């Protein structure tokens, strides 16, 4: 067990981003029952005796046994069913058949059902397990334990007192097993505490009763609780984190813990309590995810642009504001950050949304071709000009022209473009005297096509983008200063994906749906482990690289769960530290992680996993995998 100081530190660790937790749980509950269920099932024939079934359950240390009649599920026998027989004070269990005792019909669930459906059925029907069928064939069983292990991370940081059962039954040590069975059956509980002078001295569970009755085959009324109860009592204080309590239950293979304070009974923590808390948290997460999705669809999203990072929310607000004006916009950001999507969003939010949006990649065209591409040419202007051709500015008349990679255009072309923009500014100022509103979405411009003498007048809004730092290009003499200030009236900077990692789960979900639609597939979800690896990766190619990685993964993924190994190998195998670390910390990477060091580091960093990974000298992916495994098993596991 952890020391009081360690427990205190653990209790203070909190996940910093609740929205990411919501998404993780939303991904987990989209898993199918088949992916979570236990395939190791024990069955028995309806003709077998109750004694035989009870002995099998005690020997295998299981809480239920399924009854099969000619490979068809006929019923189920649980510890509670056996307890009812003990409470009825029947003495010869060898003469009672399974057909007389089993519960039938049995509530089942299909193997392709979502995990959330299993959770709701268990809670609504007050049952702890569901046999799993695949086209009427028994293939497994899903239990509260399976589901709690999958989803318990959402309640690990709560204290035991918040979720424990307060209604605990107690009997004196001199009471009989039959008395205990009656109390447990009538109150529908799975354990009681044994008391001596009002002090808890032991715990008695359904399994304890069954093992003693089966092994001794005596009348339950003749067996005293003091002969059966588990002692000494394993207890935890009310302020113990659920994480610690869960580890104790897992390591000792028990399903409940007594909660005491100064030797006084406060309550009982059972797996059912944890399961119920998980379900309540999931319901809140589902509501929160619906709210976030609605918010993204309405307040904070544009077609193809997904983000809830503070910088992205500021970007969305800027898009709305600048869309209603006619000022020039310069979008700057690394390749793959979505500069063209932002330009389209500005156009679509503006009064010009029903007019043309014409993109031009200036960096992909040589100087001679670029001028003709932008302004058009007349027949005979150069060899191969067999007819008049409209340029992109003319095609964009009334709408928006998007000049991508504007930093790549040569000096001579910069002069020509500046001249056109200056004419547009002069025309605009002249028009302002006749128009009261200054919120015009486009600007009037005039230019001559290549080889032409007649000017062409257009009304166009100009949006530019570059992956270069144009201010530095100006300082280096590679870009005209006057053109820079003409283009950069409103600068917009797009952050690289590595600077908004919290958006990666949402982006991955959005891009996955897009990829599934393009491939004509459905019902594929990303595993939490794959999400963790994607969050840890630096994405030098930004959103474009993420989209390509997911398309690659969908090609590799043949099932409905996208795993880390489906990702490109350079992403899956990336295991570099999140930042430079001192030599001392680098040495730590040679050693295996241990649970105490990890939790102490998390406590010291206030739950900041990035900083914790930095201090431990490992990548976040390694740390996430270690934490995920620890939450599932509760045991120390080297990574």
N, C-alpha and C positions, 0 to 999 in steps of 0.2 A: 504493500500500500504506500501511497505517497505520504510524505510528511505533511504536517499542518501548513507549513510555509508553501510547499508545492501545491497543495490543494487550494490554498488562497490564491496563488499565482494562476493556477488553471482556471479558477472561477472568474478571474478578471479578463481572460482571453475572450475576445468577441470577434466575429467576422465583421470586417469593415464595410463590406458592400452587400447589404441585404438583398438588393435586386439580383446580384449574381447568385446568391443562395437560392432565391426563388427560381431562377432559371435552371440551376442544377437540379432542383427537385422536380421541376416541370419536365426536364429531360429524363429523369429516372422513372417517373410515373408513366411515361410513354413506352417503357419497356413492356414486353409481353410477359404473361404469366410463365410461359415456357422458359424464358430466360432467367427466371428467379426461382422457380420451383425446385423441390428436392425430388430426385429421381429414385432415391433409395427408399422404396416402400415395402412394408411388411403386410402380407395378406394371409387370410385364413378362410377355411370353408365354413358354411353355415351349420354344418353338422358337427363341427368341433365343439368341445365343451368350453364353458366359461372359464374353468380352471386352467385349461390349456392356453387360452388366450391371455389370461392374466399372467401366467408363468412366462409366456413369450414376451409380453410387454415389459415385465420386470427384468428379464434376461437381456433384452435388447435396449433397455433404458429408453423406451419410447412412450409417448403419451396417448397413442391411439393405434388401432389396427383395423385395416380395411377388410371387409368380408366380400369375397368373390364367389359367385355361383356360375360355373361354366364360363369363366372369363368375363362375366358381367357383374358390375358393381351392385351388390345387393344391400349393403349397409355399412355402418361404421360403429366401432366400439371404442369409447374414450374412457379415460380415468374417471370421469364424472359418472358414466354409466355403471362402472364397477362399484363406485362409491355408493350409488343408490341401492345396489344389491347388498352391500355390507350394512347399510342403514336399515334395510328390511330384516336384518338378523337371520338371513338364510345361512344354513350351515354347510351343506354339501354342494359345492360349486361344480363338482365333476358331473353332476346329473343335469345341469342346466346347459342347454345348447346355445350357440351363438344366435340362432334364429329367434330365440325367445328374448334375448337381451339387447341385440344390436339396435341402433337407431336407424329407422328407414321410413320414408325415402331419404336419400342423402342429397344435401345441397352441394352441387358441383359447379365447376367453372371450366370454360373452354380454354385450351392451351394458347390460343391466339388472342385472348382477351387482354386488355391493358391492365397493368398492375393496379391502377386506381379503382377499377371495377371490383377487384378482389378485396381491396381495403374497405370499400363501401358495403359490400355484402357481409363481410365479417362483423363490421360495426353494427349494421342494421339487424342482423340475425343473432348477434351475441354468440358467435362461434369463433374458434381459434384456429381452424384449419379448413381447407377446401380441397377435396380430391380433384385432380385435373384430368379432363378427358380430351382426347383427340378423335373425333368422329366415333364417339361412344366407347372408345378404348381407353382404359386407365393407363396414364403415362407418368403420373407423379402426384405430388401433394404440395400445396403451398400453405405455409403456416404464418402465424403472427411473428414467429422468430425470424423467418426468411425476410419478411417485409420490414421488420424493425432493424435488422442488420443493414438492409439496403438504404433505409431512409432516416436512420436515427441521428445522423449528423445534424439535422435541423433542430434537435432539442438537446444536444450534448452539453451545451453551455448553460443550461438552466439548472437550478438547484433541485434536489430531490423533493424538498418540501412543496414545490410548486406543482408536482404531478402525482405525489404518492396517494395511496388509499388511506382515508382516515377511519373508515369503518372496519375495525379489526376485531375478530372474535377471539375470545380467550376462554380456556377451560383449566381447571385445576389438574395437577399431575395425576391425581388418583382417579380421574374420570376414565372411562373405557374407550376403546377404539370405536365401538358401536355408537357411543354418545357423540364422539367427534364426527363420525360419518353423518349422523342425523343433523348436527348443527351445520356442517358444511353443505349438506344437500338442501336443507330448508332455506339457508341464506344465500345459496348459489355462490359459494366462495371455494377457493382451491387450497386454502391453508388456514390454520389457526395457530395461535401462540399458546404455550402452556405456562401456567402461572404457579408460583409458590409464594404465598403471602404477598400477592399483588405485584410481584416482581417477575419479569419475563425470564424464564429459565430454559426455554426450548421452543422449537418451531416444529409443527407437524404438517406435512403436505399430503396430498392425495397419494403421491407415489410412496411415501413412507408407510401409509396405511396398507396399501396394496402389497408391498413387499413383505411386510410382517404377516399379514393374513395368509398370503400364498405360501410363505416359507414354513409357517407353523401349522397352518390348516387347523387352527383352533377357532372356537366361537369368539367373534369380535368382542362380545360382552365380557369375556374373560381376560382380555389383553388390556393392560393399563397404559395410559399415555406415557408414563415415565419410562416404560420399556421401549417405546417406539420413537419418541421425539428426538430431533437432531439437537445435539448440545456439544460444545458451547454455542451460544447464539452468535451468528455473524450479523453485526449491525453497522449502520452508518449514521452519522449525524444529519439533521435536517438540511444543513447548508452544504452538504456534500454534492459536488457536481454530478449530474447524471452520467457523464463520461466515466468518472471514476467508479461509480456504482455499477455501471454496465460492464466494466472490465472485471470487477470482482465476480459478478454473476457468470460471466463468460469463462473465466479461469477456473472457477470452482464448480462449473456445470450446475448452477442452481437457477431457479426462475423467480425468486423473490428474496428481498432483504428486509429485515426488521429495521425500522427507523426509531432510534432512541436518543434522548437527551438527558444526561445525568441519570442514566439507568431507568428513566421513565419512558414508557411506550408512547410514541408520537403517531405512528402509522406503519404502513407496509408498502414497499415498492415492488411491483411485479412487472413482468414483461408486458402484461396487458395494459398496465398504467403507461408504460413507455409507448406502446403501440397507439393508445388512445391520444396521447399528447402529439405523436407524430401525425396522426390523422387530422387533428385540429390545426396543427401548423401547416399541413398540406392544403387544407381548405383556405386558410388565409393566403398562402402562396399563390393558389390558383386565382383568387380574387385579385391579388396584387399583379400577377402576370397579365390578367385580362385588362387591368387598369393601365399597365405599362404599354401593352400592345395598342390599346385605344389611343393612348397619349402619343405613341409613335406614329400611328396612322393619321392623327388629326393635328395635334399641336406641334410635334417635333419630328416631322419626317417629310421628305419629298421623294418622288419616284426614284428608287435606286439608292437613296442616301439613308443610311440607318445609323443612329448614334444617340446616346444619352449622356456622353461625356460633356462636362461644362463647356468645353471649347466648341463642341458640335452644337450645343443648344444656342450658344452665342452666334455661331455661324448661321443657324436657321433664322434667327431674328434679323441678322444682317441681310440675308437673302430677301426677306419680306420687305424690309425697309428700302433697300436699293432697287428692288424690282419696280417700285412705283415712280422712279425717277428716270432721267435719261443720261445720267452721268456715266462716264467710262469706268469699267471695272477691270482690275488686274488681279487674277487669281494665281497665287503662287503656292507651290507644293511639290513634293517629290513625285516621281513617276508612279502611277498606280493609285494615287490618293483620291481620284475621282473629280478632277478639275472640270472635265466636260459635263459631268452630271450636275455640278454646281451651276455651270453656265446655263444648262438646260432648265434648271430649277428657277433661276432668275428670269429667264424668258417666259416660262410657263406661269409664273406668278405675276407677270406684268400685263398691262393692257394689250400687249402684242402677242399674247399666247395663241391666238388663232392665225397668226402670220408666220412666214417662214423662219426656221432656225437653221442657219447654214454654217457648218463647221469647216474649217480649213486647217490642215496640219502644215504650218509654214516650214517646219524643220524637214519635212519629207520632200520638198520641192526645190530644185536649183533656181538660181536667181532669174534666169530668162523665162523659165516656165512659171515661176511664182507671180511675176507681174501680169502675165496673160491670164493666169488662174484667178487673180484677184479682180482685175479690171476689164478682162475680156480683150478681144482683138477684132480687127476688121479683116475682111477677105484680102489676101495678098500682103498682109503685114510682114510676113516672113515665110520662108519655104515651108510648105505644108499647111499654111492657113488658107484652105480652099473655100472657106465661107466665114461669115461673121459668127462670132461666138460670144455669148454673154459671160461676164465674169461673176465671181461669187458676190461681190458687192451689189451688182444689179439683181442677181437672183434673190438676194436677201432684202430687196426693197420692201419697206413697210414692216420689216421684222428685225431679226438680230443676226449679226455675223459674229462667229466665234473664231478668233485667231489663236490657235493653239501653238505652243512652242514659239512664241513671238520673239524670244531671245535669240533664236537661230537665224533671223533674217539678216542678210548682208547690209553693209553700210549704205550702198546706193539705194537699196529698196527702202531702207529706213527713211531716207530723204523724201522719196515719193509718197510713202504712206503718211508722213508728217504733213506734207503739203495738202493732201486730201482731207486730213483731220482738221487742219487749220481753216480750210475753206468751209468745212462743216460747222466749225465753231462760229465763224463770222456770219454764216447764213442763219445760225441758231439765234445769235444775239440780235440780228436784224428782225427775225420773226418774233422775238420776245416783245417788241414794242407793240405788236398787233394782237398778241395773245396774252390774256391776263394770267392764266395758270402757267406756272413754271414746271409743272410735273408732266413734261412731255417724255414719252418713252423712247423716242428715237431722235436722230439728228439728220438734218438735210446736208447732203454732201454732193460734190460735183467733181468729176474726173473725166479723163479722156481714155478710151480703150487704146491698146497698143496699135499703132499705125493709123489711128483715127484723128480727126481734127475737130469733130463735134463733141461738145461736152455732154455727159449723161448726168442727170440729176436723180439722186435717190434719197430716201429717208430711212436711215439704218441706225440701229443701236450697235455699238462696238463693245465686245467683251473679249479680253485677251487672257492668256494663261502661259505660264512658263515654269519649268523646274529649276531655273537658275535664279540666283539672287541678282536681280537687275540693278539694284543700287551699287553692288560691287562691280557689275559689268560697266556701269556708267563711270565709276571711279577709275576703272582700268582702261577707259577709252574705247571700249568695244560696243557700247550702245549709246545712242544720242541722248543727252540729258533732256533736251526739249521734248523729244518724243516720249521719253519715260514719264515726264510729268503730265503729258497730254493723255497718256494711257492710264496712269495710276492715280485717278481721282479718288476712287475708293479701293484700297488694297484689301484683298481677302487672302488669309493664309490658311492652308489646309494642313493640320497636324499629321505626321506619319502615324501609321497604325500602332507602332511600338509605344507611342506616347498616349494612346487611349486604349489600353489593353482591356479595360472593363467593357468596351464595346464589342470585343471579339466574339463572345458567346452570341450576342444578338445578330451580329453580322453573319456569323457562321450559320445560324438558323435561317436567316433571310436568304443567303446564297445557296444553302442546301435545298430549300424549297424551289428556288429558281432552277437549279440543276436538275432536280427530280422532274420538274415540269418539262424541261427541254428533253429529258431522256425518256419521258413517258412512264416514269416510275413513281411509286408512292410508299408511304409507311416506312421510311428510313429515318432513324434518329441517331444523333451523335452521342457516343458514350461520354460520361463525365471525364474519363481518363483522357480521351482524345481532346476534349475541350480544354483540359488543363495543359496539355502539351501545346495546343495552339496559342493559349494565353502566354505561355512562356517563350515561344519562338519570336524572333525580332522582326520578321516580315520585311526584308529589304525591298521587296516588290510591292509592299503595302496591300491594299484591298484586291488589286488585280492578282497578286500572287496567292492570296487566300482563296479567291474564287477558283483559280486554276488548281490549287491543291485539293479543294473539295471535289472538283470534277474528276480529278485523278482518283481520289478515294472512292467515289461512286462507281467508277469503272472496276476497281479492285474489290469493292464490297458486294458480295453476293447475297448476303442476308439483310435483315432489317435493322442491324445495329452496326454503326460505323465505328470501328475500333482504331486505336493508335497505329497498328501495323498497316492499316489501309492508307495512311497518309504517305506522301513521298518520303523516301528514306532519309533525305537530308533534314527533314523536319522532325520525323519520329526519333531519329538517332541524335538529334542536336542535344548536347548535354553540357553546355558551357556555362560557367557561372554568370549570374546576372550583372556582374560588374567586377572591376579589379578588386582583389582582396589581398591583404597583407600575407607575407610568407607563412606566418603562424597559421592563418586560416586556411591557406592552400594545403598545408599538411593534413588538415582535418579530412580533406576529400579522400585521402588514402584509407581512412578508417571507416568502418561501417557505422551508419547512423544508429543511435539507440534512442528509445522512446523518451527517456528522462531528459537527455540533452536537447532533443527537439522541442519538447514542451517547455522546458526552462527558457530556451531561446525565444520561443513564441511569446512566453509571458514577459520576457524582458523587452520585447519589441512591441508590446501591446497588441499582438495578433497580426502584425504586419508581416505577411509571408515573404514579400520581396526583400525586406531588410533581414528577416530571419534566414532566408536562403543565402544572402550575402555574407552574413556572419558565419554560417555553417560551411561556406565555401562550396555550395552545390547549386545546381540550377533549380528554378522554381518547379520545373516538371518533376525532378527527383523528389523534392520536398512534398509536392502534392500527392505523388504516388505513395510515398511513405505514410502520409496522413490518411489517405484513402484506405490503405491496407490496414492501418492501425484501427480505424473506425470500424472496419468490417470484422476484424478478428479480436481486437482488444489485446493482442499479444505483441511482444517485441519481435519485429521482423526486420532483418537487415536488408538494405537496398543497395 
